[in-house]
Structure formats: structure tokens, C-alpha cells
């Protein structure tokens, strides 16, 4: 029985960047509407069963109202704490259940949490967060159909997905956490509200992506290198005070509507398995735009570029292949 998992984060798209920047609120009713269209798209492709992460808002149960589906849609048997750990646990359980694709509604932080639970199952990442570099803007119907074609085998994962990079964060040489887009060394001693908006405190960046069209810290890299970053490379950037007489001053959109000048002292490409050591403690390490790790006095942190990111559905390629194979042709009608 073909199984697809749905992880819809009810907290995405609502953090403090609505106050300190100009991020729009992505309300949960719209997530309900997206999931409803996702489910209809999945059923069209022949998916037989869906398991979903339960949440305090009831996104999927509300999406099931007023639609009739022939496929089975059930919640995972798990206790939810209302934290990002729910997404991590749900991903692990869905992998254990044999899910062939994970449909994720959220931003970079949600996808990072899911990747901590599973990178073996392809991601269909639908953007409903604040910083949306890893997930893509896609209509829910198409997201469901593309995920369904991968899950049913109409298009194989080798054909219809692409591999991504990740950043492994180590504390004193031991794995501590991961990021999918960026890791930032932040000159502070407490996590606070998590989201970053004060660029004066950002001292170093390690990036898997660097595009001027991105929103968030990875846009800084795009402003510096002025060309696409190779797939097998990452970027390490050292920042300094704006009044420094050295370095390159650039302007970048570090959050929605928040365009800041920063001083780049050094920028270099890094290769797979290269490790960047942070020589500052105490400090805070931000992962994909959110302060997550407290670096205590005397501790050493490092970041390693890894090829072991999740596979992500290539929507356009998957849809073309499905059409070419007659999956959207009604023979005999």
C-alpha cells in the first residue's frame, strides 16, 4: 500500500520577524486549504494511504472536512509537545512506517527539524514559513501530485529528486545539530527570541546556498560571490564592524523587508567534509536563521559541510516525466 506522510507545522510563519522586520503572517487556515489541495492531488496519482503528524490546530482533520477521499488518511500514533521535536519524531516514525515521500509545510526551520528525523525519504517541501530558502513556493495540488508520482513509483526517486547538502554542527568534536541552509556564529550569551535581525552580532557564516535572490543570511553570500555556488561547495564568510577600514561592504535582504549593510572581511568556498572552527565562546549558534545552540565558555564549535542532506522532489521534472509516461492520459475515454 503506497504511503505518503504529511508534516504541517502550525507554528511556522509566525515568529518575531513580524515585529522586527516585515514578515507576513502565514495563518493556519491557509495551511488547511493547502493540505486539502495536497490530499486531492495525492489521490489523483493513486496514493492509497496518508499518515500525518497530529498538531494542536488540527490542520489535516480540518482539511478533510467537506471532501470525500477514497484513500485512508490517519494520524500518527505519537504524543505532541508543540515544539520542533514533534516534526523530528514524526519524520522518524514515517520512515519506519515505510513512507515513500514526506510532504512538509513550513519554512527552513521546519525542514531542518524534519531532516533531523529522516533524510532517507524524499521531501516535498511546501513553503509556509518566514525564511523559505529550502522549501519552494508551489501550489498545493501540484505538490500533492508530484509527491504522489514519486511515492507510487510512476517516477523513481533517482529520476525525480535531487540531493541536497547540509551543515553538521559539532561541539567539542561531537555531533550537536544540523542546518540545511546556513549556520551563523552570533555574539550573544542567550537564545532569546531565536530569530536573527541584529547583524552587528553576526560574526561568521557557513552556507550551503548563496544566492542574491534568497531572503535571509544566505543572501549575503550571493552578494559577494556574484555567481552560482557549485553543488559540491559551500561558503565560509567572516564579518566585521561596518566602520572597519578593511573588507567589502555589501547590502543584503537578511529578513523580509529588512535590508542591511554588512562588512565582509573574508569569503571563501569550502569543499565537502571541510570543517570550519569557531574561535569564540561563550556565543550562540544560529541554524537556518534561528538561534538554537548555546556555546558555553570553554567549548569549541565547528561546522562541517556534508553531502548527506535530504533528497528533494524536482517538481517540474517529475511532472514532465509523469506526463510523458501517460499518467495523465485517460485511455479509452
C-alpha positions in Angstrom: 0.0 0.0 0.0 1.6 3.3 -1.1 2.1 5.6 1.9 2.8 9.3 2.0 3.5 11.3 5.1 2.3 14.9 5.9 4.1 17.1 8.4 2.3 20.5 8.7 3.8 22.9 11.2 1.1 25.0 12.8 3.8 27.4 14.3 5.6 28.3 11.0 5.2 31.8 9.6 4.6 33.5 13.0 7.9 34.3 14.7 9.2 37.7 15.9 10.2 38.8 12.4 6.6 40.0 12.1 7.6 42.7 14.7 11.3 43.4 14.0 11.1 43.1 10.2 8.1 42.9 7.8 7.4 39.2 7.5 3.8 38.3 6.6 1.8 36.0 8.9 1.0 32.6 7.3 -2.2 31.7 9.1 -3.2 28.1 9.8 -6.5 28.3 7.8 -4.4 28.8 4.7 -2.4 25.8 5.6 -5.6 23.8 5.9 -6.6 24.9 2.4 -3.1 23.9 1.1 -3.3 20.5 2.7 -6.8 19.9 1.3 -5.4 20.5 -2.2 -2.4 18.3 -1.4 -4.7 15.4 -0.5 -6.7 15.8 -3.6 -3.6 15.8 -5.7 -2.2 12.7 -3.9 -5.4 10.7 -4.5 -5.3 11.5 -8.2 -1.9 9.8 -8.5 -3.1 6.6 -6.9 -1.7 7.0 -3.3 -3.6 4.7 -1.1 -2.7 5.8 2.4 -1.6 9.0 4.2 -0.2 9.3 7.7 0.1 12.8 9.2 1.6 14.5 12.2 -1.1 15.5 14.7 -1.0 19.1 15.8 -2.7 21.4 18.3 -4.6 23.3 15.5 -5.8 20.1 13.7 -4.6 21.2 10.2 -5.2 17.8 8.5 -8.5 16.9 10.2 -9.9 20.4 9.1 -8.6 19.8 5.6 -10.6 16.6 5.4 -13.9 18.4 6.1 -16.1 18.8 3.0 -14.0 16.5 0.8 -14.6 12.8 0.0 -11.4 10.7 -0.4 -11.1 7.0 -1.2 -7.6 6.8 0.3 -7.0 6.3 4.0 -5.9 9.3 6.0 -4.8 8.7 9.6 -2.8 10.4 12.3 0.5 9.1 13.5 0.4 7.5 17.0 2.5 10.0 18.8 2.4 12.5 21.6 2.9 16.0 20.5 4.7 18.6 22.7 4.1 21.6 20.5 7.8 22.0 19.7 10.0 21.3 16.7 10.8 17.9 18.2 7.3 16.9 17.0 8.4 17.3 13.4 11.6 15.3 14.1 9.8 12.4 15.7 7.1 12.4 13.0 9.7 12.1 10.3 11.4 9.2 12.1 8.0 7.4 12.6 7.0 7.9 8.9 10.3 6.5 7.7 9.8 3.5 10.0 6.2 3.1 8.6 7.6 2.9 5.0 6.5 6.3 3.7 7.7 6.9 0.2 7.6 10.7 0.3 7.2 13.4 3.0 5.1 16.5 2.3 6.3 19.3 4.6 4.5 22.6 5.2 6.8 25.1 6.9 10.0 27.1 6.4 13.7 26.4 6.7 13.4 25.6 10.4 10.6 23.1 9.9 12.5 21.3 7.2 15.6 21.3 9.3 13.6 19.6 12.2 12.3 17.0 9.7 15.8 16.3 8.4 16.9 15.5 11.9 14.4 12.7 11.9 14.9 11.4 8.4 16.9 12.1 5.2 16.1 8.7 3.6 12.6 9.6 2.5 12.3 12.3 -0.3 11.0 15.7 0.8 8.2 17.6 -1.0 8.7 20.9 0.8 6.0 23.5 0.6 6.8 27.0 1.7 4.7 28.3 4.6 7.3 29.9 6.8 9.4 33.0 7.2 12.8 32.2 5.6 11.9 29.9 2.7 15.1 29.0 1.0 14.9 25.3 1.3 11.2 24.8 0.6 9.6 26.1 -2.6 6.6 28.1 -3.5 4.3 25.6 -5.1 0.5 25.2 -5.4 -0.8 22.5 -3.1 -2.4 20.5 -5.9 0.8 20.2 -7.8 2.8 19.4 -4.7 0.4 16.5 -3.9 0.6 15.2 -7.5 4.4 15.4 -7.7 4.8 13.7 -4.3 2.3 11.1 -5.4 4.1 10.3 -8.6 7.3 9.8 -6.6 5.6 7.7 -3.9 3.8 5.4 -6.4 6.9 4.8 -8.4 5.5 6.4 -11.6 8.7 8.5 -11.4 11.6 6.9 -9.5 13.3 8.9 -6.7 16.5 8.7 -8.7 14.8 10.4 -11.7 12.6 12.9 -9.9 14.5 14.1 -6.9 17.8 15.8 -6.3 20.3 15.5 -3.4 20.9 18.5 -1.1 23.7 19.5 1.2 23.7 20.1 4.9 25.9 21.5 7.6 26.8 19.4 10.6 27.4 21.3 13.8 29.9 19.8 16.3 30.5 20.8 19.9 33.9 19.6 21.2 34.1 17.3 18.3 30.7 15.6 18.9 27.6 16.0 16.6 25.2 18.5 18.1 22.8 19.6 15.4 22.4 20.3 11.7 21.4 23.0 9.3 20.2 22.9 5.7 21.0 26.5 4.6 23.1 28.5 7.0 25.0 28.4 10.3 25.8 31.7 12.0 28.1 32.5 14.9 26.3 35.1 16.9 28.0 37.2 19.6 25.5 36.7 22.4 25.1 34.6 25.6 21.4 33.6 25.4 19.0 32.3 22.8 16.3 34.9 23.4 13.6 35.1 20.7 15.7 32.9 18.4 15.3 34.9 15.1 18.2 37.0 13.9 17.8 40.6 12.9 20.8 42.4 14.6 23.6 41.9 12.0 26.1 43.7 14.3 26.3 40.5 16.3 26.8 38.0 13.4 30.5 37.2 13.2 30.8 34.3 10.9 28.6 32.4 8.4 28.8 28.9 6.8 26.4 28.4 3.9 25.2 25.6 1.7 23.5 28.2 -0.6 24.5 31.7 -1.7 22.0 33.5 -4.0 21.2 37.2 -4.2 17.6 36.1 -4.8 17.4 34.4 -1.4 15.9 36.1 1.7 18.0 35.7 4.9 21.6 35.2 5.7 22.4 33.2 2.6 21.7 36.3 0.5 24.9 37.8 1.8 26.9 35.0 0.1 25.1 35.7 -3.2 26.0 39.4 -3.0 29.7 38.5 -2.5 30.5 35.7 -5.0 28.3 37.1 -7.8 27.9 33.7 -9.5 26.1 30.4 -8.7 27.8 28.3 -5.9 28.8 24.9 -7.3 26.7 22.0 -6.0 29.7 20.4 -4.3 30.8 23.6 -2.5 29.8 25.7 0.5 30.8 29.1 1.6 32.5 30.5 4.7 32.2 34.2 5.4 33.8 36.3 8.1 32.0 39.6 9.0 33.3 42.7 10.8 32.1 46.1 12.0 30.8 48.5 9.4 33.3 51.2 10.5 36.2 48.8 9.8 38.6 50.2 7.2 39.1 46.9 5.6 36.8 44.4 3.8 33.9 44.8 1.4 30.6 46.5 2.4 27.5 44.9 0.8 23.8 45.3 1.3 21.6 42.2 1.6 17.9 41.3 2.5 18.6 39.5 5.8 14.9 39.1 6.7 11.6 40.0 4.9 11.7 43.8 4.4 14.9 44.1 6.4 17.8 45.2 4.1 21.1 45.7 6.0 24.6 46.8 5.2 27.3 44.3 6.4 31.1 44.3 6.2 32.6 41.2 4.7 36.2 40.6 5.8 36.8 37.3 4.2 34.8 34.9 1.9 36.0 31.5 0.6 34.5 28.4 -0.9 34.7 25.2 1.1 34.5 21.6 -0.1 32.6 18.6 1.1 33.9 17.4 4.5 35.7 20.7 5.1 35.4 21.8 8.7 35.2 25.4 9.9 36.2 26.0 13.6 34.6 28.9 15.5 37.0 30.5 17.9 34.5 32.3 20.2 32.8 31.3 23.4 30.5 32.0 25.0 28.4 32.6 22.0 25.2 31.4 20.3 25.0 29.4 17.1 22.0 30.1 14.8 20.8 27.4 12.4 18.8 28.3 9.3 18.1 31.7 10.7 17.2 30.8 14.3 19.3 30.8 17.4 19.4 27.2 18.6 22.7 26.3 20.3 24.3 28.0 23.3 28.1 27.7 23.1 29.2 27.7 26.7 32.6 29.1 27.9 35.5 26.9 27.1 33.5 24.9 24.5 34.7 24.6 20.9 32.3 24.6 18.0 32.9 23.6 14.4 30.8 23.2 11.2 31.3 20.6 8.5 29.9 20.7 5.0 28.2 17.3 4.3 26.6 15.7 1.3 24.0 14.0 3.5 21.1 16.4 3.1 17.7 15.1 2.2 16.5 14.3 -1.4 14.0 16.9 -2.6 11.3 16.4 -5.3 12.1 18.1 -8.5 8.6 19.2 -9.3 8.9 20.2 -12.9 11.0 17.2 -13.9 8.7 14.8 -12.1 5.5 16.3 -13.7 7.1 16.1 -17.2 8.1 12.5 -16.7 4.7 11.5 -15.4 3.0 13.1 -18.5 5.5 11.5 -20.9 4.6 8.1 -19.4 0.9 8.6 -19.9 0.0 9.0 -16.2 -2.3 11.9 -17.1 -3.9 10.3 -20.1 -7.3 8.8 -19.8 -7.1 5.9 -22.3 -10.4 4.8 -23.9 -12.3 7.9 -22.9 
